[in-house]
Every structure is written in C-alpha cells, then in structure tokens.
C-alpha cells in the first residue's frame, strides 16, 4: 500500500489524514525526519506557516523534507503548506522551503474577506466546479515558467498550481467531502498523471 505522510506539527493534519484514508492509502503523521522514510508522498497542511517553519527547523526536519523534494518526492501543500513550499513570500523575508517556483502573498485577501468559499473551475480535476474553502488564505502573486496554474478565482488570481511533483492550493480541500484534489495528488504519486508543462 502507498504510504503518504502528513506533516503533523501544527494545523489541519488530522483532516488530511482522514481524507487520504478514505482513498485507501496508509496516511501517517510526520513529526520528525525519521518518519519521512518509506513515504511515497507528503502533505503539508494549513495552519500557521511561521509556526510550522519554526517547528520544522528545530530538529532539521526542514532540511530533510527539502532533500526528499529534491529527490522527487511528491508533495501537496495547502494554504500555509503552499506558503512553505513557495520560492518566496511577497514583501517578507519569511523563510520557506523554496521548492515550487511561485511567489505567494500571505493573508492576501485582507480582513474583510478573512474567510470565504468559492466554486472554482479546476479543469485538471474534471467533473465540474470544486467547492473551495479559503481561511486567511494566501494567493499566488507570481508564477514561474515551469508552473502550471490549476485554478484561478473569477478575477484571475491563481489559487492552485503544480510544478512537477508539487501541488499547491490556497484553499482547504481537506475540509470538504470532495476528494478529487487528493485523488489528483495520488495520481501524481502513482506516476499516472504527467505534468502539462515539460
Ligand atoms: N495565514 C496563514 C499563514 O500564512 C495560513 C492560513 C491557513 O493555513 N489556513 O500561515
């Protein structure tokens, strides 16, 4: 059985584990670098990106995760997880794993729309709109050449992207019963879904 790790230092890891288990994979919490062994994929959940980063550097888990990403490990990062995977955080010197060639703005939607929901077109998923829940969400401000934008808000702001084996969403697919985003990620883990961009 495929074993997928979910970074479980802080934030919404339990919901991701539950979603993955519904898709018949073994989902295990990851808190220390030794737990990365044998994983076929990793999920970095939403939460507070600064807190997760701090906890990841304490036992050099950040370096270990970065090493596995360089080695091709598929990773899904949602919300704060997207911030962690990004190359850069706009207007900030916040450290990231610098794994996917996007620049993100934290808490980009401001106070008024702190949290909101939207039905998004995500063509790569098929099967109609995806109900997306945004909670103090970042957005994607700059996209590198090798990055495929998977979804945009109606005003054009990118909120989901893929580069190679890395998938990021500004929203929380683990908070709905729609498992298509997790399935999409698992198809990358299985090597069944090739990136559009070469
Ligand atoms: N605002 C949070 C951050 O930038 C992300 C919020 C979330 O993950 N729901 O860390």
Boltz pocket constraint, residues with backbone or C-beta under 6 A from the ligand:
constraints:
  - pocket:
      binder: B
      contacts: [[A, 45], [A, 46], [A, 47], [A, 48], [A, 49], [A, 50], [A, 78], [A, 79], [A, 80], [A, 81], [A, 83], [A, 106], [A, 107], [A, 135], [A, 136], [A, 137], [A, 138]]
      max_distance: 6.0
